[in-house]
Amino acid sequence: MTVFSAPAFDEHELVTFCSDRDSGLRAIIAVHNSTLGPAVGGCRMFPYASDTEALHDVLRLSRGMTYKSALAGLPMGGGKSVIIGDPKSQKSRALLLAMGDFINSQNGRYVAAEDSGTGVDDIRVMSERTAWVSGMDDNEYGGDPSPSTALGVYLAIRTAVSHRLGSVDLRGLTVAIQGLGHVGYYLARHLTTEGATVYGADVNSANLERAVAELGVITTEPGEILRLPVDVVAPCAMGAVLHSGSIEELRAGIVCGAANNQLASEGDGALLQDRGVLYCPDFLVNAGGIIDVHHQRIASPARVKRAHIGRIETTLSSVLQRADEQRRQPRLIAEELAREYLAQGERAALLKAAC
């Protein structure tokens, strides 16, 4: 299989591979679309079972970043990078420096930030070799954009609950969070502060213990979290968790979470709609992190960043309303809206070039 025949290939502008024997780095950078600006997206490190799986992930993730930035009104394109390897046992300073060199070789077409399997400290190491990284400000979270991602998802849950249940009062709401790492923990904190009952699952026992001790989260097994009889399920770990098997077992009326690419396939959105489950498009609701990265790059005041993240509520509300009126999936409405923004950007670029 070639890149061009890969199922997730969607007219990507650039797909680059790197193999560095000395550090053990094997990585892929994908730029999906740079119409609105340089492609910005996280650098993920994960022990993919195969190179094909890694390619599939980076292609889907970069496409999602294009839509995410467009819907968030950001002057950014969509890109992503993946490092093939176990971040717990294979990450090293040499590997991160080599990744910095790889990013630098793209001459600014791709700007990296932290993601699953990497953190702000890792991005700082990469920055020793390249200026094309972001999300390292010394703010209250040390530059970590995860709290902003969680804030956006929290606001989206509030919007979805209001749309479906007719109330923004979260007291008594039940939410099941799959993954209590950086984003999941902060999401749980927002929800419990508002009086919601939160159930959580995580393969990392330390994450569970922290959420229980500090937030009163009720734990359950990872294999059960999507099956709980709750109002909202919030996938906040890896993607592709919503498929024919798991959708059939869902007992929640709303799915709204931070994980990228929650749908295992395009057809799974229709399965959710057929079951009467309100699915909030992940690339819309989890945009708080990339909004944070943008405002770190331009040194915006915190209030400006917070107001920008708040626009996720307005956009999601509009998408859900249009989906109801047209009796279509919210995901399809959101993708169409993103493509409209991209088309506007293309027209603006052509007009500028003609002047």
N, C-alpha and C positions, 0 to 999 in steps of 0.2 A: 504494500500500500504506500502511495506517495502522499505528500502533504495535500496536493490538490484534489485527491480523491478521498481524503479523510471525511467521515460523516459530518464533523463539526467545522469543516472549512467553510468560510462564508466571505469569500473575496478579501481575505486578510491581506493587508498591504505588505507585511513583512513577517517572516518566520525564520528565526536564526537559531542554530544549534552550536553548542560549545562542549568540547571535551578537553579537559586539562589533566594530563597524566600525573603531573607532580602532586597536585592537590586532591585529585580524585573527583574534581568537579565534572558533572554531566548536567547540563542545563539547557533550557529552551526559552527564548524570548519571542513573544508574539505581539505584533501591533495589528489591531483589527482595523481601526479607522482613525485618521488624524485630521479630519475635516475641521473640527472645532479647536484644535490645538495639539500640542505634543501628547503622545500616549502616556498616561500615568496609570499605574496599577501596582498591586502588591507583588512581592517576591515570595512565593510559596516553596517550602521544602517538605517533601513527602516521599515515603518509600513506595513509589509506584511499582506495581507488579510487572509492568512492561513499559518499554519506550512508547508503544502505541497508546497505552493508558495515559501517560504523561502528556503526549501530544494532544490527545482528546481533551484533557483537562485545560491545558493552556489556551487552546483554541476557543473553548466555550467560555472560559473566564474572561479572556480579552474581549470577546464580543459583548459579554455582559457589562464590562466596564465602559464600552462605548455608549450603551443605552443608559447606564447609570449616570455618567457625567452629563449626557445630553439632557436627561430629565431633571437633573439637579441644577441646570443652568450654568454649568462650569465651562470655562474656555479650555477644555481638555479633550483629548481623544481617549480611545480605549486600548490598553495594553496590559500584559501580564507576563510574569516569568515564573518558571518552576525549576527547582533544583531536585534532581532525582536522588533521594537518599533519606536515611532516617535522621531527623534532627537531634534525636537523643544520643545517638552513638557515632554519627558520621560527620557532624558539623565540626569544623575547625577554623582557626584563624586563616590558615592558608587557603582553605576552600572559599571563605568569604571574600578574601582579597582577590582571588581569581574571579569570583562573581562580579566584583567591582570592576575588574578589567574588562569583563565581558559586556557589562552594561555600558562602560565608557566607549567601547568599540562601536556602539550604535550612534555616537555623535549627537545625543540628545533626542533622538526619535522616540526613546523610551525612558521614562523616569520611574524609578522603583521606590517602594515603601514597604513597610512590614506587612506580613500576612501570616497565615497558618504555618507554624513551623519556624518562623523567624520573628525577631523582635527588634525594638528600636536599637538595642546595643549591637545587633548584627548589622543593621543598616549603617550605623556609625563606622563599623569596621570597613564596610564597602566604600564608604565616603572617603577613605584614605586613598582610594584609587580612582574615584570618579565624583564629579559634581552633580551627576544626574540621579540624585536620590533626594527623598523628602520625608518629612514626618519625624524630625529629630529635635524639635524645639524644646527648650527647657521650661515647659509649662508645668502645671500642677501634676500632670501625668507623665512627665518626662518625655513628651512628644508623642506618646502612644495615642493613636486616633481611636482606639477601641471604645473608650467611653462615649465618644461622639457617635459612633455606630450604634451603640446601645441606646442612646438618647433618641436617635431617629427611629429605631424600631419601637421603642416605647410609645412615641408619638403616633406611629402608624397603628399600633395595637389600639390605642385610644380612639383613633379615627375609625378603624374597622369595627370596634365594639359599638361606637355610636351609630355607624351605618347599619349594622346588622341588628343590634339590640335596642337602639334608640336612646342610649345613655352614655355619657362620658364618665360617669361615676364608676370607678373600678373596685369599690369596696364589695367584697364577696365574689369578685370574678375569680375563676380558676384558670391557671395557666400552667402548661407543661413545657419546660425548657429543656431541649436536648442539647447538652453541652454547656458547662458552667465555667468556661475559661474566661478570658478577658471580657468579651462582649456579653456572654451569658450571665456572668456575675453582676455586671453593672445593670443589665436589663432587669435581673431579679431584684436588685436594690430599688430601682425605680418603682417596680410593681408592688413590692411589699410595703414600701413607704406609702403607697396609695391605698393600701388595705386589701390588695389581692392576695389570694392563696396561691403559692407557687410550688409546683412539684418540679424536681430536677433529676437529671441523670448525667453521668460523666464517667468516662473510662479512667479518669485520673482521680484517685481517692483524695488527694490534697484539695482539688477543686471542690469536691463534694463536702469535705469537712469544713472548709472555709464558708461555704454558702449556708450550711446548717448552723454553724456557730454564730455567724454574724448576721444572718438574715432570716433564720428560721425556715429555710427551704425544706420541704418534705422530700426525702429521697426515694427513688425507685430504680429498678434495674434498667440498664440501657435498652434492652430488648422490649421493655414494656412502656417506655415513655410516650410513644406515639399512639398507644392504644388506650390511654387513660380517658375516662369520661369527664372531660374538662371543656371550658368554653373556648380556649385558645391553645393551639400547639405552636410553639416557637422553635423551629430548628435553628440551632446556633452552633453547629459543629461542621462536619463535612457535607458536601452536596449529594445529590442523587438519592435522597432518602425517601422521596415520594414516588412510588411506582405502583403498579397494579396491586401487588400484595399488600403493601403498607396502607395504600389509600382505602382498600376494602376494610381494613381494620380500624380506620380513624373513627373516633367518637366525638371529636371536636367539630364545632361549626365554623371555626375560623383557623386558618393557618397563616401566621405572620411571624417571620423570623429573620435572623441575620445571615444564615448560611447562603453562600452563593450556589446557583444552579441546583436548587432544591428538587426540581423536577428531573427525574431520570431520563425522560424522553418528552418530545413535544406533545405527544398524545396524552400525557398524564394530566395536563391542565383540563382537558375535556372530561377525564374521569372524575376529577374533583368537582367540576361544575355539575356533572350528572348526579353526583351524590349530594348536591346542595351545600358543598363546602366552599366558603368564601376564601379564595387564595389571593393573598396580597403579593404582587410581583416582587421577588427578592431584590432585583436590581433597582427598584424604586425605593423600598423601605430601608435598605441597608446602606444608603448613600451618605450617611453622616460621617463615616470615616474618610471618604475621599473629599468631602466638603472640608473637613478639618485639615487634611493635607494641603488643600488649595490655600486655605487661609493662613496656614503656617508659612507657605511659600511667599505670600504677599504681606505677611506681618499684620494681619487684621486684628482689631480689638476683639476680645472675647464676646462682647455683645453682638458684634456683626456676625461672627461665626454662628452664634446661637440662633440668631434670627434667620440665617440662611438654612440651618438645619430644620428650623420650624416650618419651612416651606414644604417639607415632605408631607405634612398633614394636608396642606391645600392641594397639592398635586394628587395625592392618593384619593382624597375625597372626590376630586373631579373625575379621576379614572373610574372609581367605583360607581359614580352616578351615570357616567356614559355607558359603562358595562351593563347596568340595569336597564337603561333606556334601549340599548341595542340588543339586549339578551345575549351578550357575548362574554368571553372570558376577560377578566381584568388584565391578564398578562398580554393578550393580543392588543387591547386598547393602549396599554402602556408602550408596547413596542411600536405601534403606529405613531404615537405621539413623539417618541424619541426619533423616529425616522423623519418626521416632519421638521423637527429642530435641525437634524443633520442636513436636510434639503435646503433649509433656510441658510445654513452656514455655507453650503456649497454655492448658492446663488450670491451671497454676500462676497465670497472670495472671487467669483467671476467678475462681479461688478468692480471690485477693487483692482483687479488685474487689468481691466479694460480702461481704467481711468489714467 
